[in-house]
Amino acid sequence: MGILNEMFGDGDSGQLAPPAGELLAEGEYESRSDEILKGYKVYQKKYVFTSLIWKMLLVALAVTSSVMMIITSEDPMLPAMCLLISISVGIWFVSTPVSNRKKLMRGLDAMEGTKYKAEFFTDKIKISTPIEKNVETEQKKQEQAEQTEKSEQSEADIALDGENEEIPATVIHLDSPIVDITDKEDMFILVVKKAYVFIIPKRTFTEDECQRIREKLSAIMGIRYKLS
């Protein structure tokens, strides 16, 4: 979840934090493969395939120009190289979204059932993985607290502390022009730089919370908040 921490901040930069926005809704949910695939299809249709059409038109123009140059040029070597480069670029344009989808499919099993916490504010959206506390961990922590006479931690203590470190949250600032939200009937689809996509199911929120999110963020983000 920390893939965008440096770009959008995780709250630990050491600088003075801006005033916190109004909390609109928060909730926890488990990742589901069918929801991820459904949201990813919407993302590909809106951003990837639309962009791919324009890219392939440019490739077709370059290929056509190269073929015409081969026919009319006395030395076809350079036009032939241009033709090969154009075809290679076209293949790369087509293979990239296919490769990304395959990577997603391979990772779905690992993502299945992962718990996340989503918090919607008027100025940002925070996505984190809450830490589950269990009886055994709490008992070990209590035993450590009772051993106050020890001046140094043992290796086992240090290892236990490492297990309880919180994974940094991903904070997406909504005032950035590279952030879009697609509001579907059953999910919110967050897209950053038209390259990173986050899928948050609406089942984690009440109807009133979803309505509050829609009213506030559509007014704040304008055309970057898309109802679908």
Protein Blocks (a to p, Z undefined) as FASTA:
>chain_A
ZZmmmmnogoinopacddddddfbdcdddddfklmmmmmmmmmmmmmmmmmmmmmmmmmm
mmmmmmmmmmmpmblmlmmmmmmmmmmmmmmmmmmmmmmmmmmmmmmmmmgopacddddd
fkbccddddddddfklmmmmmmmmmmmmbmbdcfklmmmmmmmpccddddddfkbmkbcc
dddfkbccddehhlaccdddfklpcfklmmmmmmmmmmmnommlccZZ
